[in-house]
């Protein structure tokens, strides 16, 4: 009899345990559903609570080879970043202006203008690429443009050892350039680029100190005159040799050595205001490999020597 009663109690206990487990499973499921619902509503509220950033108004105006952006902002503009296609970015700094025009040189062809504006609050506003098409001055209209052209050509000069490069350009059409040395006879150059807007030539420099005069003419007859003092020189000569336990550096120049800079085993030294035609440097060698770099100047002309030796 006792055994029967004992069995009955054990059976009831298992039923109660199953009920408790079922209750906890239901509780966990319900709790998980509540968390999911709260997460969804929380995400929705977070999106709705995003800070509103007012976008500046931008109106695009084309004026031949210039793209003009009329920019208006109630907050004010701190910075503008723009680029053509995926190219190099240009940055324009502003001081909180609310209304202004930004002029950008238009790239020939059909291109995307990428634009980002930073307002006075530091907010960044990026715009969809603006497609700009510009084919330049139409071929049949360039003669008309010449009649209105009052702008003189742009001339730039560059010098290397024994050479001068001359570059001239015009926004409509170039015609030719002339150059002369020391007021002498002019030499005419007519080799224009394919679009006839530029002309480049490299000429030999006369030995010694000379004055170069360059005249650039465009199709409209506008002329730019540039004069430059040019020294024809090969620059300082550097001779390095080893004598016993020293490196001996001899430098000479047909005009004047103005500066020497050298690096000997990592130690650098500059000697200024030399103004001599010859100069000598003696350096004591250290045990092992010795390295030396010598730069000798005649004004803006520089020659360099690099070497090493082992003691």
VEXDREN-2710 file (C-alpha; in Angstrom, 1 decimal):
% VEXDREN-2710
k/r/px/py/pz
1/UNK/0.0/0.0/0.0
2/UNK/2.8/2.4/0.9
3/UNK/4.5/1.6/-2.4
4/UNK/1.4/2.6/-4.4
5/UNK/1.1/5.9/-2.6
6/UNK/4.8/6.6/-3.1
7/UNK/4.5/6.1/-6.9
8/UNK/1.6/8.4/-7.2
9/UNK/3.5/11.3/-5.5
10/UNK/6.4/10.9/-7.9
11/UNK/4.2/11.0/-10.9
12/UNK/2.5/14.2/-9.7
13/UNK/5.9/15.8/-9.1
14/UNK/7.0/15.2/-12.7
15/UNK/3.8/16.8/-14.0
16/UNK/4.4/19.9/-11.9
17/UNK/8.1/20.1/-13.1
18/UNK/6.9/19.9/-16.8
19/UNK/4.4/22.7/-16.1
20/UNK/7.1/24.9/-14.6
21/UNK/9.4/24.3/-17.6
22/UNK/6.6/25.0/-20.0
23/UNK/5.8/28.2/-18.2
24/UNK/9.4/29.4/-18.3
25/UNK/9.7/28.5/-22.0
26/UNK/6.5/30.6/-22.8
27/UNK/7.9/33.4/-20.6
28/UNK/11.2/33.5/-22.5
29/UNK/9.5/33.4/-25.9
30/UNK/7.1/36.3/-24.9
31/UNK/10.0/38.3/-23.4
32/UNK/12.1/37.8/-26.6
33/UNK/9.1/39.0/-28.7
34/UNK/8.8/42.1/-26.5
35/UNK/12.5/42.9/-26.9
36/UNK/12.3/42.5/-30.7
37/UNK/9.2/44.8/-30.8
38/UNK/11.0/47.4/-28.6
39/UNK/14.1/47.2/-30.8
40/UNK/12.0/47.8/-34.0
41/UNK/10.2/50.8/-32.4
42/UNK/13.5/52.1/-31.0
43/UNK/15.2/52.0/-34.4
44/UNK/12.2/53.8/-36.0
45/UNK/12.3/56.5/-33.3
46/UNK/16.1/56.9/-33.8
47/UNK/15.7/57.4/-37.5
48/UNK/12.9/59.9/-36.9
49/UNK/15.0/61.7/-34.4
50/UNK/18.0/62.3/-36.7
51/UNK/19.2/65.9/-36.8
52/UNK/17.8/67.7/-39.8
53/UNK/20.5/69.4/-41.9
54/UNK/19.3/72.2/-44.2
55/UNK/20.9/71.9/-47.6
56/UNK/22.2/75.1/-49.2
57/UNK/20.5/76.1/-52.5
58/UNK/22.9/75.8/-55.5
59/UNK/22.1/77.2/-58.9
60/UNK/24.5/76.3/-61.8
61/UNK/25.2/78.9/-64.5
62/UNK/27.4/78.3/-67.5
63/UNK/29.4/81.2/-68.9
64/UNK/31.5/79.8/-71.8
65/UNK/34.5/78.1/-70.2
66/UNK/33.5/79.0/-66.6
67/UNK/30.9/77.2/-64.5
68/UNK/29.4/79.5/-61.9
69/UNK/27.7/78.2/-58.7
70/UNK/25.2/80.6/-57.1
71/UNK/25.3/79.3/-53.5
72/UNK/22.8/80.4/-50.8
73/UNK/22.7/79.1/-47.2
74/UNK/20.8/80.3/-44.2
75/UNK/23.4/78.8/-41.9
76/UNK/26.5/80.0/-43.7
77/UNK/29.2/78.2/-45.5
78/UNK/32.6/77.2/-44.0
79/UNK/34.2/75.2/-46.9
80/UNK/33.4/73.9/-50.4
81/UNK/35.1/70.8/-51.8
82/UNK/34.8/70.1/-55.6
83/UNK/36.4/67.8/-58.2
84/UNK/35.9/66.9/-61.8
85/UNK/35.0/63.2/-62.2
86/UNK/37.2/61.2/-59.8
87/UNK/40.1/63.7/-60.0
88/UNK/42.0/65.9/-57.6
89/UNK/39.8/67.7/-55.1
90/UNK/39.9/71.5/-54.8
91/UNK/39.0/73.2/-51.5
92/UNK/37.6/76.7/-51.2
93/UNK/37.6/78.2/-47.7
94/UNK/34.8/80.6/-46.7
95/UNK/34.0/82.6/-43.6
96/UNK/30.4/81.8/-43.0
97/UNK/29.1/83.7/-46.0
98/UNK/25.4/83.1/-46.7
99/UNK/25.3/84.1/-50.4
100/UNK/28.1/84.1/-52.9
101/UNK/29.2/82.9/-56.4
102/UNK/31.9/80.3/-57.0
103/UNK/33.6/80.3/-60.4
104/UNK/35.1/77.0/-61.6
105/UNK/37.0/76.6/-64.8
106/UNK/35.1/74.1/-66.9
107/UNK/36.8/71.0/-68.2
108/UNK/36.3/70.3/-71.9
109/UNK/34.0/67.5/-72.8
110/UNK/31.1/65.9/-70.7
111/UNK/32.2/65.6/-67.1
112/UNK/30.8/65.1/-63.6
113/UNK/31.3/67.9/-61.1
114/UNK/31.4/66.4/-57.6
115/UNK/30.4/68.9/-54.9
116/UNK/30.5/68.8/-51.1
117/UNK/29.6/71.7/-48.8
118/UNK/30.6/72.1/-45.1
119/UNK/28.3/74.6/-43.4
120/UNK/29.1/76.8/-40.4
121/UNK/27.8/74.1/-38.0
122/UNK/30.3/71.6/-39.4
123/UNK/27.7/69.6/-41.2
124/UNK/28.8/67.9/-44.5
125/UNK/26.3/68.0/-47.4
126/UNK/27.2/65.9/-50.5
127/UNK/25.4/66.5/-53.7
128/UNK/24.8/64.1/-56.6
129/UNK/27.3/64.6/-59.4
130/UNK/26.4/67.5/-61.7
131/UNK/26.9/66.6/-65.4
132/UNK/28.6/69.6/-67.3
133/UNK/29.2/69.6/-71.0
134/UNK/31.6/72.0/-72.7
135/UNK/33.1/71.7/-76.1
136/UNK/35.1/74.8/-76.1
137/UNK/34.9/77.6/-78.7
138/UNK/33.3/76.2/-81.8
139/UNK/35.6/76.0/-84.7
140/UNK/33.4/78.2/-86.9
141/UNK/33.3/80.9/-84.2
142/UNK/36.9/81.3/-83.2
143/UNK/37.4/84.1/-85.8
144/UNK/34.6/86.0/-84.1
145/UNK/36.2/85.4/-80.7
146/UNK/39.5/86.8/-82.1
147/UNK/37.8/90.1/-82.9
148/UNK/36.7/90.4/-79.2
149/UNK/40.0/89.2/-77.7
150/UNK/41.7/91.9/-75.7
151/UNK/43.7/89.5/-73.4
152/UNK/47.4/89.3/-73.9
153/UNK/49.1/85.9/-74.1
154/UNK/50.6/84.2/-71.1
155/UNK/54.4/83.6/-71.2
156/UNK/56.5/81.5/-68.9
157/UNK/60.2/80.8/-69.0
158/UNK/62.1/77.9/-67.4
159/UNK/65.9/77.3/-67.2
160/UNK/68.0/74.2/-67.0
161/UNK/71.7/73.7/-67.5
162/UNK/72.5/75.2/-71.0
163/UNK/68.8/75.5/-72.0
164/UNK/65.8/77.9/-71.7
165/UNK/62.2/76.7/-72.3
166/UNK/59.7/79.2/-73.6
167/UNK/55.9/78.5/-73.2
168/UNK/53.2/80.9/-74.5
169/UNK/49.4/80.4/-74.5
170/UNK/46.3/82.3/-75.3
171/UNK/42.6/81.6/-74.5
172/UNK/41.5/82.0/-78.2
173/UNK/44.5/81.5/-80.7
174/UNK/48.2/82.0/-80.6
175/UNK/50.1/83.3/-83.6
176/UNK/53.9/83.2/-83.0
177/UNK/56.7/84.2/-80.7
178/UNK/60.1/85.8/-81.2
179/UNK/63.2/85.8/-79.1
180/UNK/66.5/87.7/-79.1
181/UNK/69.7/87.8/-77.1
182/UNK/71.1/91.2/-75.8
183/UNK/68.9/93.3/-78.1
184/UNK/70.1/91.5/-81.3
185/UNK/68.2/90.0/-84.2
186/UNK/64.9/88.3/-83.5
187/UNK/64.3/84.6/-84.2
188/UNK/60.6/83.7/-85.0
189/UNK/59.0/80.5/-83.8
190/UNK/55.6/79.4/-85.3
191/UNK/55.2/75.8/-84.2
192/UNK/51.7/75.9/-82.7
193/UNK/50.0/73.1/-80.7
194/UNK/47.1/71.2/-82.4
195/UNK/44.4/73.5/-81.0
196/UNK/46.7/76.5/-81.9
197/UNK/46.3/77.9/-78.4
198/UNK/49.8/77.3/-77.2
199/UNK/53.4/77.3/-78.4
200/UNK/56.6/75.8/-76.8
201/UNK/60.2/75.9/-77.7
202/UNK/63.5/75.1/-76.0
203/UNK/66.6/77.2/-77.0
204/UNK/70.3/77.0/-76.2
205/UNK/71.7/79.5/-73.8
206/UNK/74.7/81.7/-74.8
207/UNK/77.8/81.5/-72.6
208/UNK/78.1/84.1/-69.9
209/UNK/75.6/86.7/-68.7
210/UNK/72.9/87.6/-71.3
211/UNK/69.5/89.3/-71.6
212/UNK/66.8/87.2/-73.3
213/UNK/63.8/89.1/-74.7
214/UNK/60.7/87.1/-75.7
215/UNK/57.6/88.5/-77.5
216/UNK/54.4/86.4/-77.8
217/UNK/51.7/87.4/-80.3
218/UNK/48.1/86.1/-80.5
219/UNK/45.8/86.1/-83.5
220/UNK/44.2/89.3/-82.3
221/UNK/47.5/91.1/-82.3
222/UNK/47.8/91.3/-78.5
223/UNK/51.5/91.0/-77.5
224/UNK/53.3/90.1/-74.3
225/UNK/57.0/91.0/-73.8
226/UNK/59.1/89.2/-71.2
227/UNK/62.8/90.0/-70.5
228/UNK/65.0/87.7/-68.4
229/UNK/68.7/87.8/-67.4
230/UNK/70.1/84.4/-68.2
231/UNK/73.6/83.0/-67.4
232/UNK/75.0/80.4/-69.7
233/UNK/77.0/78.1/-67.5
234/UNK/77.6/74.4/-66.9
235/UNK/77.6/75.0/-63.1
236/UNK/80.4/74.1/-60.6
237/UNK/82.7/71.2/-61.3
238/UNK/83.2/68.7/-58.4
239/UNK/86.3/66.6/-58.2
240/UNK/86.6/64.1/-55.3
241/UNK/89.6/61.9/-54.6
242/UNK/91.2/60.0/-51.7
243/UNK/94.5/61.0/-50.2
244/UNK/95.8/58.7/-47.4
245/UNK/93.1/58.7/-44.8
246/UNK/91.2/61.7/-46.1
247/UNK/88.6/62.5/-48.8
248/UNK/89.6/65.7/-50.7
249/UNK/86.8/67.6/-52.5
250/UNK/87.9/70.2/-55.0
251/UNK/85.2/72.5/-56.5
252/UNK/85.7/75.1/-59.2
253/UNK/83.5/77.3/-61.3
254/UNK/84.2/79.7/-64.2
255/UNK/82.1/82.4/-62.5
256/UNK/81.7/82.0/-58.7
257/UNK/80.8/79.2/-56.3
258/UNK/78.0/80.6/-54.1
259/UNK/77.2/77.7/-51.8
260/UNK/78.3/74.2/-50.9
261/UNK/76.2/71.6/-49.0
262/UNK/77.6/68.2/-48.2
263/UNK/76.7/65.0/-46.2
264/UNK/79.6/63.0/-44.9
265/UNK/78.6/59.7/-43.1
266/UNK/75.2/61.2/-42.1
267/UNK/76.6/64.5/-40.9
268/UNK/75.5/67.5/-42.9
269/UNK/77.1/71.0/-43.3
270/UNK/76.3/74.0/-45.5
271/UNK/78.9/76.6/-46.4
272/UNK/77.3/79.9/-47.6
273/UNK/78.5/83.1/-49.2
274/UNK/81.7/81.6/-50.7
275/UNK/81.9/83.8/-53.9
276/UNK/85.2/82.1/-55.0
277/UNK/86.0/80.3/-58.2
278/UNK/87.7/77.4/-56.3
279/UNK/87.1/75.7/-53.0
280/UNK/88.6/72.7/-51.2
281/UNK/87.2/70.5/-48.4
282/UNK/89.2/67.8/-46.6
283/UNK/87.4/65.2/-44.5
284/UNK/88.9/62.5/-42.3
285/UNK/87.9/58.9/-43.1
286/UNK/86.5/56.6/-40.4
287/UNK/87.0/52.9/-40.2
288/UNK/84.6/51.0/-42.6
289/UNK/82.6/52.3/-45.4
290/UNK/82.4/56.1/-45.8
291/UNK/79.6/57.9/-47.7
292/UNK/79.7/61.4/-49.2
293/UNK/77.2/63.6/-51.1
294/UNK/78.3/67.0/-52.3
295/UNK/76.1/69.7/-53.8
296/UNK/77.8/72.8/-55.2
297/UNK/75.9/75.9/-56.3
298/UNK/76.5/78.8/-58.7
299/UNK/73.4/80.9/-57.8
300/UNK/70.5/78.7/-58.9
301/UNK/72.6/76.2/-60.8
302/UNK/73.5/73.1/-58.9
303/UNK/75.7/70.1/-59.6
304/UNK/75.9/67.0/-57.3
305/UNK/78.4/64.2/-56.5
306/UNK/77.7/61.0/-54.7
307/UNK/80.3/58.4/-53.7
308/UNK/81.7/56.0/-51.1
309/UNK/85.0/54.5/-50.1
310/UNK/86.3/52.0/-47.5
311/UNK/89.0/52.6/-45.0
END
